[in-house]
Amino acid sequence: MGKNPSIQCKIKECKHHCGSEDYCSLNCILVGTHEAHPTVVECTDCESFEYRS
């Protein structure tokens, strides 16, 4: 899979990460939250994350 230049990503443990480049290979991602009322960046999550085993 090639990089999507519109989605930058630093999570090398994700199977959608593009290896030597900090980009995602997905066409789109889902960003969600684990908080009832998110107020800071730490409250957000990439729900498209899949662990690279």
KOLKE-714075 format. One record per residue (C-alpha): x, y, z; residue in one letter; residue number from 1. Coordinates in pm, whole numbers, padded with zeros to 5 digits. Each point is the difference from the previous one (the first is absolute). Example, Ala and Ser with C-alpha at 12.3 -4.5 7.8 and 13.67 -1.06 7.14 Angstrom:
BEGIN
X|Y|Z|type|seq
01230|-00450|00780|a|1
00137|00344|-00066|s|2
//
This chain:
BEGIN
X|Y|Z|type|seq
00000|00000|00000|m|1
00121|00347|-00079|g|2
-00006|00304|00221|k|3
-00294|00234|00014|n|4
00163|00346|-00010|p|5
-00311|00145|00169|s|6
00039|-00209|00319|i|7
00320|00042|00198|q|8
00060|-00256|00275|c|9
00284|-00069|00248|k|10
-00134|-00331|00139|i|11
00245|-00256|-00138|k|12
-00176|-00280|00194|e|13
-00309|00035|-00223|c|14
-00026|-00235|-00296|k|15
-00114|00292|-00220|h|16
00319|00205|00067|h|17
00220|00041|-00307|c|18
00325|-00122|00154|g|19
00278|00248|-00070|s|20
-00242|00288|-00061|e|21
-00234|00144|00264|d|22
-00320|-00046|-00198|y|23
-00305|-00226|00009|c|24
-00083|-00231|-00291|s|25
-00378|00014|00051|l|26
-00227|00210|-00223|n|27
-00168|00143|00307|c|28
00014|-00045|00378|i|29
-00253|00022|00282|l|30
00091|00231|00287|v|31
-00193|-00052|00321|g|32
00017|00064|00372|t|33
-00004|-00196|00322|h|34
-00135|00295|00200|e|35
-00353|00134|00044|a|36
00118|00358|-00061|h|37
00346|00010|-00163|p|38
00192|00321|00066|t|39
00364|-00088|-00078|v|40
00181|-00198|-00269|v|41
00065|-00288|00243|e|42
-00375|-00069|00000|c|43
-00001|-00093|-00370|t|44
00075|-00336|-00164|d|45
00060|-00135|-00349|c|46
-00268|-00269|-00013|e|47
00150|-00137|-00323|s|48
00308|-00120|00192|f|49
00088|-00367|-00039|e|50
00302|-00145|00179|y|51
00280|-00114|-00230|r|52
00086|-00347|00124|s|53
//
